[in-house]
Amino acid sequence: MAKGVAAFLVGWVAALFFKKFCNWNAVFYCATGMAFLSAMLILILRTLAASCAKPSARAINDL
């Protein structure tokens, strides 16, 4: 569902950026920034999830 909403809104938002800056560079820079941000969030969240998933040494010794 989120992809459908994004696909619906992207044309409108891109047109607003184009209208404000009078070129497509701002649209592409914004898309590049969002892609970079999502890649950094994936790396951070994977690291946090991996550290939470590891059993503690104390729990292993209690067995």
CYANA upper distance limits for C-alpha pairs under 8 A (distance plus 0.5 A):
  1 MET  CA      5 VAL  CA      6.93
  2 ALA  CA      6 ALA  CA      6.61
  3 LYS  CA      7 ALA  CA      6.46
  4 GLY  CA      8 PHE  CA      6.64
  5 VAL  CA      9 LEU  CA      6.72
  6 ALA  CA     10 VAL  CA      6.30
  7 ALA  CA     11 GLY  CA      7.87
  8 PHE  CA     12 TRP  CA      8.28
  9 LEU  CA     13 VAL  CA      6.69
 10 VAL  CA     14 ALA  CA      6.39
 11 GLY  CA     15 ALA  CA      6.56
 12 TRP  CA     16 LEU  CA      6.84
 13 VAL  CA     17 PHE  CA      6.83
 14 ALA  CA     18 PHE  CA      6.65
 14 ALA  CA     27 VAL  CA      6.48
 15 ALA  CA     19 LYS  CA      6.52
 16 LEU  CA     20 LYS  CA      6.61
 17 PHE  CA     21 PHE  CA      6.56
 17 PHE  CA     22 CYS  CA      8.35
 17 PHE  CA     24 TRP  CA      8.22
 17 PHE  CA     26 ALA  CA      7.11
 17 PHE  CA     27 VAL  CA      6.62
 18 PHE  CA     22 CYS  CA      5.61
 18 PHE  CA     23 ASN  CA      5.83
 18 PHE  CA     24 TRP  CA      6.18
 18 PHE  CA     26 ALA  CA      7.83
 18 PHE  CA     27 VAL  CA      7.46
 19 LYS  CA     23 ASN  CA      8.20
 21 PHE  CA     26 ALA  CA      7.37
 24 TRP  CA     28 PHE  CA      6.95
 25 ASN  CA     29 TYR  CA      6.54
 26 ALA  CA     30 CYS  CA      6.52
 27 VAL  CA     31 ALA  CA      6.72
 28 PHE  CA     32 THR  CA      6.56
 29 TYR  CA     33 GLY  CA      6.60
 30 CYS  CA     34 MET  CA      6.71
 31 ALA  CA     35 ALA  CA      6.67
 32 THR  CA     36 PHE  CA      6.68
 33 GLY  CA     37 LEU  CA      6.59
 34 MET  CA     38 SER  CA      6.61
 35 ALA  CA     39 ALA  CA      6.74
 36 PHE  CA     40 MET  CA      6.79
 37 LEU  CA     41 LEU  CA      6.67
 38 SER  CA     42 ILE  CA      6.67
 39 ALA  CA     43 LEU  CA      6.92
 40 MET  CA     44 ILE  CA      6.72
 41 LEU  CA     45 LEU  CA      6.43
 42 ILE  CA     46 ARG  CA      6.45
 43 LEU  CA     47 THR  CA      6.74
 44 ILE  CA     48 LEU  CA      6.77
 45 LEU  CA     49 ALA  CA      6.49
 46 ARG  CA     50 ALA  CA      6.51
 47 THR  CA     51 SER  CA      6.74
 48 LEU  CA     52 CYS  CA      6.74
 49 ALA  CA     53 ALA  CA      6.57
 50 ALA  CA     54 LYS  CA      6.97
 55 PRO  CA     59 ALA  CA      7.19
 55 PRO  CA     60 ILE  CA      7.60
 56 SER  CA     60 ILE  CA      7.07
 57 ALA  CA     61 ASN  CA      6.72
 58 ARG  CA     62 ASP  CA      6.76
 59 ALA  CA     63 LEU  CA      7.35
